């Protein structure tokens, strides 16, 4: 699935959690009360943990993808050697960027100025 297909990925993650928890509660109601774990309970618990880890992974990938797109857009705006090389960013434009993009602008400007000498 595409990383940007959020509803599909959310459905793929949530539906198995609901099905697994339903099966786990059904299984617990069917068997007689015992004081030890069965292999089936252990298997269902591990399955539920793995599905939950999948949802955390999806959240991290989605967040990282959004941050990467923002950084890529900022990098395209500030590279002085592409497009019109005479364009300078104003202080207001730099101030509205995230901190990591501001550091990138300062570093690129420093390198660009010193390479021209």
Secondary structure, 3 states (H helix, E strand, C coil): CCCCCHHHHHHHHHHHHHHHHHHHHHHHHHCCCCCCCCHHHHHHHHHHHHHHHHHHHHHHHHHHHHHHHHHHHHHHHHCCCCCCCCCCCCHHHHHCCCHHHHHHHHHHHHHHHHHHC
